[in-house]
Amino acid sequence: MHHVTVMGRKDCHACEVAEAEIARICGEVGATWSVEDVDSDPEWRAEYGDQVPVFLVDGVEHGFWKVEEDRLRAALAE
C-alpha cells in the first residue's frame, strides 16, 4: 500500500485544496495519506517552504503546488 504525505502549512488555501484532493484520490485507490507542517521543522522549511504544498509518495517528492490527478493515480497504481 502506498502512502502520500502533503507537506503544507497552516492557513494555506492551496494546501487545503490539495489535502481535499489527496484525501479523495487516496480514498478511491485505497492509499493512506497524512499532512506534515513544514514550519514545524527547520529542515522541512528549508527544503519545501517555498513550494508548499509538496506531495511525497512513499517518502519521495512527487510534485508541488497542484495535484496532477492522473500522474498521482499512476504512481499509486504501481
Buried (B, 14 or more C-beta within 10 A) or exposed (E): EBBBBBBBBEEBEBBBEBBEBBBEBBEEBEBEBEBBBBBEEEEBBEBBBEEBBBBBBBEEBBBBEEBBEEEBEEBBEE
